[in-house]
């Protein structure tokens, strides 16, 4: 299977695949996760605060996003919205889809983390004369973020892999580059194994960073 020709193809294609991974896959992940996290914080706070008008809306949003496949969401935004007169380029459509998806899942993580903060600490904050926003800023959110770091990091690592779906709408991230090389060389098995290894390397590095972050948080708590 891995004869001299295949090995040469893998050697030549490695950096051709890796460079789009660094210039497209990672930036796409970072930008989408950043917007998704901001959305998640907003959605979680609306639900916890039980804002009468907005709560049903955000609950509907979370229900829809969590109940439909990410690929379908990407197709609706990129291929479906033009029917409504909204035309987006592929990269922007991917960022919107990934951000909405992250926002829905991460909001549930953050909501659970916020609700895990002991009620006594919140009441103590009010007894010291703090208002709602001060209690939120000084007591609730710092503890909630510490609790939610591991699951949020898992979501981030998952998003690195999910960005491969953007190849379906012509975003030239590393999986699409791999598909193009495979179509030219007729060596899909070897090349898809190679891109899988590169994804594995990215996720392994991120997992190491996650463990370091978790250890740092444990030291702070200790």
MOJO-V393263 format. One record per backbone hydrogen bond with DSSP energy under -1.0 kcal/mol. NH is the residue of the N-H (numbers start at 1). CO is the residue of the C=O. If there is no record, write none. Layout:
BEGIN
[[NH & CO] [NH & CO]]
END
This chain:
BEGIN
[[3 & 1] [7 & 3] [8 & 4] [9 & 5] [10 & 6] [11 & 7] [12 & 8] [13 & 9] [14 & 10] [17 & 13] [18 & 14] [19 & 15] [21 & 17] [22 & 18] [23 & 19] [24 & 20] [25 & 20] [26 & 21] [28 & 24] [29 & 25] [30 & 26] [31 & 27] [32 & 28] [33 & 29] [34 & 30] [35 & 31] [36 & 32] [37 & 33] [38 & 34] [39 & 35] [40 & 36] [41 & 37] [42 & 38] [43 & 39] [44 & 40] [45 & 41] [46 & 42] [47 & 43] [48 & 44] [49 & 45] [51 & 46] [55 & 51] [58 & 54] [59 & 55] [60 & 56] [61 & 57] [62 & 58] [63 & 59] [64 & 60] [65 & 61] [66 & 62] [67 & 63] [73 & 69] [74 & 70] [75 & 71] [76 & 72] [77 & 73] [78 & 74] [79 & 75] [80 & 75] [81 & 76] [83 & 80] [84 & 81] [85 & 82] [86 & 81] [93 & 89] [94 & 90] [95 & 91] [96 & 92] [97 & 93] [98 & 94] [99 & 95] [100 & 96] [101 & 97] [102 & 98] [103 & 99] [104 & 100] [105 & 101] [106 & 102] [107 & 103] [108 & 104] [109 & 105] [110 & 106] [111 & 107] [112 & 108] [113 & 109] [114 & 110] [115 & 111] [117 & 114] [122 & 118] [123 & 119] [124 & 120] [125 & 121] [126 & 122] [127 & 123] [128 & 124] [129 & 126] [130 & 125] [135 & 131] [136 & 132] [137 & 133] [138 & 134] [139 & 135] [140 & 135] [141 & 136] [143 & 139] [144 & 140] [145 & 141] [146 & 142] [147 & 143] [148 & 144] [152 & 148] [153 & 149] [154 & 150] [155 & 151] [156 & 152] [157 & 153] [158 & 154] [159 & 155] [160 & 156] [161 & 157] [162 & 158] [163 & 159] [164 & 161] [165 & 162] [166 & 163] [167 & 164] [168 & 165] [169 & 166] [170 & 167] [171 & 166] [173 & 171] [177 & 173] [178 & 174] [179 & 175] [180 & 176] [181 & 177] [182 & 178] [183 & 179] [184 & 180] [185 & 181] [186 & 182] [191 & 187] [192 & 188] [193 & 189] [194 & 190] [195 & 191] [196 & 192] [197 & 193] [198 & 194] [199 & 195] [200 & 196] [201 & 197] [202 & 198] [203 & 199] [204 & 200] [205 & 201] [206 & 202] [207 & 203] [208 & 204] [209 & 205] [210 & 206] [211 & 207] [212 & 208] [213 & 209] [214 & 210] [215 & 211] [216 & 212] [217 & 213] [218 & 214] [219 & 215] [220 & 216] [221 & 217] [222 & 218]]
END
